[in-house]
């Protein structure tokens, strides 16, 4: 093999490795984004439940205060 053929084969190998690396990074990035979206959905659900519970506690305390004062 001549030097030119070795350089061409080396360049092709480096190009393939870079393409594989970029593909893997894209795949990992999409998985991370999907997991983050799921986490945001879960946090929104928990947030709604906490607001409901806090509002329920506030109502109970108001009723207790009203009964004690009344």
N, C-alpha and C positions, 0 to 999 in steps of 0.2 A: 504494500500500500504506500502511496506517496504521501507526502506531508499534507497536501491539499485534501486528500480523501480522509485522512485522520482528523484534520480540523473540521471538515464537514460532518463527519460522524459524531465528533465531540459536541459540536454546536447543536446537532439534532438531539443528542441525548440531553443536553442542558435545557433545550427548549421543551422537551417532553417532561422533564422533572419540574420545570417552572409551571407548566400547564397543570400537572398533577397537584402541585402545591396550591395553586390558585383555586382549583376545583375543590380541594379539601377545605380550604379556608371559607369558600362560599357555602359549602355544605354545613360546616360548623356554625357559620354566621346565621344561616337560616334556622338551624335548630335552636340557637340561643334566642333569636327573635321570637320564635314560636313559644318557647318556655317563658320568656318575659311577658308575652301577651297573655298566657294562661295565668301567670302570677298577678298581673294587673286585674284580670277578671275576678280572681279569687279575692283579692284585696277589696275590690269594689263591693263584692257580695258581703264580706265581713264588715265593711264599713256601714252598709245599709242595716245589717243586723245589730251592730253596736248602737247606731242612732235610734233604732226601735227600742232597744233595751234601755238606753239612757232616758228617752222620752217616757218610757213606762215607769222608771224609777222616779222621775221628776213628778209625774202625776200622783204616784203613791205618796210621796212626801208632802205634796200639797194637800192631799186628802187628810193625812194624819195631822198636819198643822191646823187644818180647818176644824177637825173634830176636837182637838185639844183646846183651841181657842173658843169654840162654840159652846 
